[in-house]
Amino acid sequence: MNKLNPSIKYHLLVGVFFALWGFLFMYMVKPFSDHTTGFYFWIRSSIGFNLIAFLAYGLIAIIQKAIFDKIQRWSVGLEVSVLLLFYIIHTIGTFVFYKSPVINGGYTFLEWNTEIMLRAAIVNLTILAIARSYLIKLIPVKEDILIIKGDNKLDILKIKKAELICVSNAQNYVEIFFTQSNTLHSKLIRTSLKNIKAEFDFLLQVHRSHLINPTHFKSWKDSSTVYLTEMEIPVSKTFNKELLAA
């Protein structure tokens, strides 16, 4: 998996689901029963163990969001690492509870890990992996919106990034070319090409008077001109290499 839904809210819902699943599983299976424990013991134990599971996954949700916010990407390696970290935190937390006066269990940590947690890990981590994969489908689709402002308060244009074709110098103004409903439009805004380039660094300069959105590049007309969506733009030798490398 190379995507992540970083929403803590959604992952807390996964934590709730995982805890409820764990509660039912533990109460039904009674993994370390000696047949002397009763109903209330298993209710109390199941609540305790799965509250720990919820808290452990909540901690994972916070940690992974911090990582994702910093590097703005995800990978299979990070996904495996996060699930492994959850397993470690979950195992330590449940063992502490197991050895507490509430249960006063007799397993050592090694026995607890091998006899209980490792056996449950195949099912538990599979469920978590499926739930996490499902969360990716809940990521809202966000359209990149550009707000281009000029020197005057009324100089403003709000368009989708994909709609912007190019920006051309027009003396004390820039002329912004964009497409909407398959129709070419333009708007003059009082600002400089330098300001536009500084604010929108995805634009590629191909001429001292022109910036283009590379996604609208279609083809070369000749060595000094390119076709864009619905128009053509001159290319100077100074910026020729930048466009060829794009």
C-alpha positions as CSV (number, residue, x, y, z in Angstrom):
1,M,0.0,0.0,0.0
2,N,1.5,3.3,-1.0
3,K,-1.3,5.6,0.2
4,L,-2.6,6.5,3.6
5,N,-5.7,8.2,4.9
6,P,-4.1,10.4,7.6
7,S,-7.4,11.3,9.3
8,I,-7.1,10.5,13.0
9,K,-10.9,10.6,13.2
10,Y,-11.3,7.7,10.7
11,H,-8.5,5.7,12.3
12,L,-10.2,6.1,15.7
13,L,-13.2,4.5,14.2
14,V,-11.0,1.6,13.0
15,G,-9.7,1.4,16.6
16,V,-13.3,1.1,17.9
17,F,-14.1,-1.6,15.4
18,F,-10.9,-3.5,16.2
19,A,-11.7,-3.2,20.0
20,L,-15.2,-4.5,19.5
21,W,-14.0,-7.4,17.4
22,G,-11.3,-8.2,20.0
23,F,-13.9,-8.1,22.8
24,L,-16.2,-10.6,21.1
25,F,-13.2,-12.8,20.1
26,M,-11.7,-12.9,23.5
27,Y,-15.0,-13.5,25.3
28,M,-15.9,-16.4,23.0
29,V,-12.4,-18.0,22.8
30,K,-11.2,-17.3,26.3
31,P,-7.5,-17.8,25.2
32,F,-6.0,-18.4,28.7
33,S,-8.9,-19.9,30.5
34,D,-8.3,-22.4,33.3
35,H,-12.0,-23.2,33.5
36,T,-12.2,-21.6,37.0
37,T,-13.0,-18.1,35.8
38,G,-16.5,-16.9,35.5
39,F,-18.7,-14.5,33.4
40,Y,-17.7,-11.3,35.1
41,F,-14.0,-12.1,35.0
42,W,-14.1,-12.4,31.2
43,I,-16.3,-9.3,30.7
44,R,-13.9,-7.3,32.9
45,S,-10.8,-8.8,31.2
46,S,-12.2,-8.3,27.7
47,I,-13.0,-4.7,28.3
48,G,-9.5,-4.1,29.8
49,F,-7.6,-5.8,27.0
50,N,-9.5,-4.1,24.2
51,L,-9.5,-0.7,25.8
52,I,-5.7,-1.1,25.6
53,A,-6.0,-2.1,21.9
54,F,-8.0,1.0,21.2
55,L,-5.5,3.3,23.0
56,A,-2.6,1.6,21.2
57,Y,-4.2,2.1,17.8
58,G,-5.1,5.7,18.7
59,L,-1.4,6.3,19.5
60,I,-0.5,4.7,16.1
61,A,-3.0,7.1,14.3
62,I,-1.2,10.1,15.9
63,I,2.3,8.8,15.1
64,Q,1.5,8.0,11.4
65,K,-0.2,11.3,10.8
66,A,2.9,13.1,12.2
67,I,5.1,11.1,9.8
68,F,2.8,11.6,6.8
69,D,2.5,15.4,7.5
70,K,6.3,15.7,7.5
71,I,7.2,13.7,4.4
72,Q,3.9,13.9,2.5
73,R,4.1,10.3,1.2
74,W,3.5,6.7,2.3
75,S,5.0,3.4,1.3
76,V,4.6,-0.4,1.9
77,G,7.6,-0.2,4.2
78,L,6.0,2.5,6.3
79,E,2.7,0.5,6.4
80,V,4.5,-2.6,7.6
81,S,6.4,-0.6,10.2
82,V,3.3,1.0,11.6
83,L,1.5,-2.4,11.9
84,L,4.6,-3.9,13.6
85,L,4.8,-0.9,16.0
86,F,1.1,-1.4,16.8
87,Y,1.8,-5.1,17.5
88,I,4.7,-4.2,19.9
89,I,2.7,-1.5,21.8
90,H,-0.3,-3.8,21.9
91,T,1.7,-6.8,23.2
92,I,3.4,-4.8,25.9
93,G,0.2,-3.0,27.0
94,T,-1.8,-6.2,27.2
95,F,0.9,-8.0,29.1
96,V,1.1,-5.3,31.7
97,F,-2.7,-5.6,32.2
98,Y,-2.4,-9.4,32.2
99,K,0.1,-9.3,35.1
100,S,-2.0,-6.8,37.0
101,P,-4.1,-7.7,40.1
102,V,-7.2,-7.8,37.8
103,I,-5.9,-11.0,36.2
104,N,-2.7,-11.9,37.9
105,G,-1.7,-14.2,35.0
106,G,1.1,-16.7,35.2
107,Y,2.7,-16.4,31.7
108,T,6.1,-14.8,31.3
109,F,6.4,-12.0,28.6
110,L,7.9,-14.5,26.2
111,E,5.1,-17.0,26.8
112,W,2.5,-14.3,26.5
113,N,4.0,-13.2,23.2
114,T,4.3,-16.7,21.6
115,E,1.3,-18.4,23.1
116,I,-1.3,-15.6,22.8
117,M,-0.2,-12.6,20.8
118,L,1.6,-14.2,17.9
119,R,-1.3,-16.7,17.4
120,A,-3.8,-13.9,17.3
121,A,-1.6,-11.6,15.2
122,I,-2.4,-13.3,11.9
123,V,-6.1,-12.6,12.2
124,N,-5.8,-9.3,14.0
125,L,-3.2,-7.7,11.7
126,T,-5.1,-9.0,8.6
127,I,-8.3,-7.3,9.9
128,L,-6.4,-4.1,10.5
129,A,-4.7,-4.1,7.1
130,I,-8.1,-4.6,5.4
131,A,-9.7,-1.8,7.4
132,R,-6.8,0.5,6.7
133,S,-7.0,-0.2,3.0
134,Y,-10.7,0.6,3.1
135,L,-10.0,4.0,4.7
136,I,-8.1,5.0,1.6
137,K,-11.5,5.0,-0.3
138,L,-12.8,7.6,2.2
139,I,-10.1,10.2,1.4
140,P,-12.1,13.1,0.0
141,V,-11.1,14.1,-3.5
142,K,-9.8,17.6,-3.4
143,E,-9.5,19.8,-6.4
144,D,-6.6,22.1,-6.5
145,I,-8.0,25.6,-6.6
146,L,-5.8,28.6,-7.5
147,I,-6.6,32.1,-6.3
148,I,-4.7,34.6,-8.4
149,K,-4.7,38.1,-7.0
150,G,-3.5,41.4,-8.5
151,D,-2.6,44.7,-7.0
152,N,-6.1,46.0,-7.0
153,K,-8.7,44.4,-4.7
154,L,-11.0,43.6,-7.6
155,D,-8.1,41.9,-9.4
156,I,-8.9,38.3,-8.5
157,L,-9.4,35.0,-10.4
158,K,-10.4,31.7,-8.8
159,I,-9.9,28.7,-11.1
160,K,-8.9,25.0,-10.9
161,K,-5.2,24.3,-11.3
162,A,-6.0,22.0,-14.2
163,E,-7.8,24.8,-16.0
164,L,-4.9,27.2,-16.1
165,I,-3.1,27.1,-19.5
166,C,-0.6,29.9,-19.3
167,V,0.2,33.4,-18.1
168,S,1.5,36.1,-20.4
169,N,3.1,39.5,-19.7
170,A,0.9,42.5,-20.8
171,Q,2.9,45.6,-19.8
172,N,1.7,46.4,-16.3
173,Y,-0.6,43.5,-16.3
174,V,-0.5,39.7,-16.9
175,E,-3.0,38.0,-19.1
176,I,-4.2,34.6,-17.7
177,F,-5.5,32.1,-20.2
178,F,-7.6,29.3,-18.9
179,T,-10.2,26.9,-20.2
180,Q,-13.7,26.2,-18.8
181,S,-16.3,24.0,-20.4
182,N,-13.9,23.4,-23.3
183,T,-13.8,27.1,-24.1
184,L,-10.7,29.3,-23.9
185,H,-11.0,32.4,-21.6
186,S,-8.6,35.1,-20.5
187,K,-8.4,37.7,-17.8
188,L,-6.1,40.7,-17.2
189,I,-4.8,41.2,-13.7
190,R,-2.5,44.0,-12.6
191,T,0.6,42.2,-11.3
192,S,3.9,41.0,-12.7
193,L,5.0,37.8,-14.3
194,K,7.7,37.6,-11.6
195,N,5.1,37.6,-8.8
196,I,3.0,34.9,-10.5
197,K,6.0,32.7,-11.0
198,A,7.1,33.1,-7.3
199,E,3.6,32.3,-6.1
200,F,2.8,29.4,-8.4
201,D,6.1,27.4,-8.7
202,F,4.5,24.7,-10.8
203,L,4.4,27.1,-13.8
204,L,7.2,26.7,-16.3
205,Q,8.8,29.7,-17.9
206,V,9.3,29.2,-21.6
207,H,9.8,32.8,-22.6
208,R,10.6,36.1,-20.9
209,S,6.9,37.0,-21.4
210,H,5.2,33.6,-20.9
211,L,4.7,31.0,-18.2
212,I,2.9,27.7,-19.0
213,N,1.1,25.0,-17.1
214,P,3.1,21.9,-18.2
215,T,0.0,19.7,-18.2
216,H,-1.4,21.7,-21.1
217,F,1.7,21.2,-23.3
218,K,0.6,19.3,-26.5
219,S,3.5,19.3,-28.9
220,W,6.2,21.4,-30.6
221,K,5.2,23.3,-33.7
222,D,8.8,24.1,-34.5
223,S,12.0,24.8,-32.5
224,S,10.6,28.2,-31.2
225,T,6.9,27.5,-30.8
226,V,4.8,25.0,-28.8
227,Y,1.1,24.1,-29.0
228,L,-0.8,24.3,-25.8
229,T,-4.5,23.6,-25.2
230,E,-6.4,25.9,-27.7
231,M,-3.3,28.1,-28.3
232,E,0.3,28.4,-29.2
233,I,3.2,30.1,-27.4
234,P,6.7,31.2,-28.4
235,V,9.7,29.5,-26.7
236,S,13.0,31.3,-26.4
237,K,16.3,29.5,-26.6
238,T,17.1,30.6,-23.0
239,F,14.3,28.4,-21.6
240,N,14.3,25.7,-24.3
241,K,16.1,23.2,-22.1
242,E,13.7,23.6,-19.2
243,L,10.8,22.7,-21.4
244,L,12.6,19.7,-23.0
245,A,13.4,18.4,-19.5
246,A,9.8,18.8,-18.2
